[in-house]
Amino acid sequence: MNLIRYQAPELSSWPTLNRWSNLRDELNSLFDVPFLSNLNRQDLFSGWSPALDLYQNSDNVVAVLELPGMRKEDLEISLHDGTLTISGERKSSSSNGEKAERTERYVGTFRRTITLPARVDANKVSATYRDGILTVTLPKAEEAKPKRIDVAG
Amino acid sequence: MNTTVRETDGRQTEPFVAPTASVLEDGDGYLLQVEMPGVNKEGLEISTEGNELTITGRRSLSTIDGTLLHHESRRDNFRRTFEIDPSIDVNKINAKIEQGLLTVTLPKAEHVKPRKIAVS
């Protein structure tokens, strides 16, 4: 879907309207790609969506997820075709038949799927889980790393 | 819903965000679970005043070298105050934090615990 600007011939000579065409281009790009392109749509509507930060430097792509109170064994990380999927399950917090007075914490499963901004070397991916924060470091594939190109002559 | 509270001590204001918490109850007392990702024992402060329990958690941030492409987390530290049931024995409150999840055990005073009364 595109927003088409009504083009009246005389308007294009007004310098101030350049700002509006930038806005139009930006709004267009919002509609051209799937909403929130890096994220899977189901992330929006499922109850539990842990906060995700994504970083990139010349050597790595790093994904950081806030996942307090999980056990390493309940987390699953997989890489497929340029997307990283992190999922897991939190079992119900009441273990001894306690009555829940007030539950704000999510219980159940979560899944975040991230389209990676660069090709990564699947064999070198590592992850750490500390203080409730899961950090997944994905080293970029050699050809994806930035390279200087010298100009000859 | 997160609420942001500005705490003023006259010198500086520090923004806080209220962490997600769940409260469970059984015959012996209450169990309070507070989610504070990025917080460990060093950054944790728990205090009681009157019938209020205040939990402050300061995140130990590890700065990641690189460009931030997508940002959803909040960097603020955590603070939340809970009102404690007067039946709780404040001296027996116990807390431990593991993987960013703080678990506080608040035992009820002996005399309020449910007891079976034998009929003679």
Interface residues (C-beta under 8 A of the other chain):
Chain A: N38 A51 L52 D53 L54 Y55 Q56 N57 N60 V62 V64 E66 L67 P68 G69 M70 R71 S93 S94 N96 G97 E98 K99 A100 E101 R102 T103 E104 R105 P117 Y129 R130 D131 G132 I133 T135
Chain B: T20 A21 S22 V23 L24 E25 D26 Y30 L31 Q33 E35 M36 P37 G38 V39 N40 S60 S62 I64 D65 G66 T67 L68 L69 H70 H71 E72 S73 R74 E98 Q99 G100 L101
